[in-house]
Structures are given as structure tokens and as C-alpha cells.
Amino acid sequence: MHEKEIEKIDKQPRRKGGGQPGNRNAFKTGLYAKEPRALRKQIAAWKRETRALLQQIEKEFPSPPSGGEGRVRGR
């Protein structure tokens, strides 16, 4: 290699550890991925519980017929 090529290589900025700017995949693993992953798990569990409760409520309290028969008119 020539001296100019060696100087050019030495002057390039060093890359830092972890995901580089613009890298959308940076948080898949590592120190900062734990909290968002745990939050997503909590949200998914909450959604499952909510869906189960709504199904249970719909079984216990069926909606009135849509023909208007179950409606009470005001005075």
C-alpha cells in the first residue's frame, strides 16, 4: 500500500459499538431491548385477559334483539 492509502484509512471515523445511526434493527438484542420487549409482553397479556372478559360478559348478558322489542320508552 502507498502512504496516502494508509493515511486515508487511518483518518476514517471509528464506528461506535451497537447500532449505527439509521439502523432500524439496532434494538432487537442488547441492553435496551429488554424493557420494550417486557412492555409488549404485558400489553399482549392484558389484551388476552380483556378479550376473555368481554367474551364472558357477552355470554352472561346477551344483547337485546335489534327489532326494538326490548326497548323502554321514556315518559
Buried (B, 14 or more C-beta within 10 A) or exposed (E): EEEEEEEEEEEEEEEEEEBEEEEEEBBEEEEEEEEEEEEEEEEEEEEEEEEEEEEEEEEEEEEEEEEEEEEEEEE
